[in-house]
Amino acid sequence: MIPKQDNLWLSVFQPKPFARIQLVCFPYAGGGASLFRPWVRLLPAEIDVCAVQLPGRENRLAEPPFTRVLPLVEKMAQQLVPVLRPPFAFFGHSMGALLSFEMARHLRTVYGLSPLHLFVSGHRAPHVSAQHAHIFRLPDPEFIEEVRRLKGTPEEVLANAELLELLLPALRADFELCETYEYRQDTPLSCPISAFGGLQDENVGRDSVLAWRELTDGSFSARFFNGGHFFLHEERWSLLHVVSQTLLQYSLDAFVGNAKTGGVVYD
């Protein structure tokens, strides 16, 4: 079954009815589903790329954004479960990594479903404590400077006052969502996890990426790429090569080994 095009929560850029695996992508703070549109032509035909479209951005700009993780995950699950096509995998970067992880846990508990594989990128393992500066509480000028420092929003957007006025509510809400998140102890996931990090990421350290291994009873791998927090743009080809090769191994029934491992590869 191909996901319905009228589902506002899931963008299907180019349906692939004969794809073997559905890859559901979760955007970073302030991002929309369109971030993943180029992936359709860069990933093989066996992988059907879809992306979560959150309220408050792009074609859902008029809707109020969520500011807490769990209510968002519960609502997402209600909307996405009818259009998920097993076997499916999750990919999330930064905030998207956090959402995809909590989505996997919620699907297991409430629906008895699990992604085939979880790709988490540019985010510390959720159980690793971090000191949050509560950036979301800053006045607009200081908040914008913090966003600029992360280098994930084009400068032409930050310099456009009218465009910023439209985008700031969702961006600030996303920061609040991440900075108020509290990890809840639970049993590890059963699906394998691949964790990605940037070698020059000043916000997400190597050890906090490797700590994702503690959240699965399946296999684990970590890979680090050149670049800062948004290395998924700078090293897109290398990143997608790893994703595609991992998923194609499943589709060819060539992926073996359920034991937890800790392979780390530096690019």
Helices and strands as residue ranges (DSSP letters): E 10-12, E 21-26, G 33-36, H 39-42, E 47-52, G 58-60, H 69-80, G 81-83, E 88-93, H 95-106, I 107-111, E 118-121, G 135-137, H 140-150, H 155-158, H 161-179, E 193-198, H 206-210, G 211-215, E 220-225, H 231-234, H 236-251, E 263-266
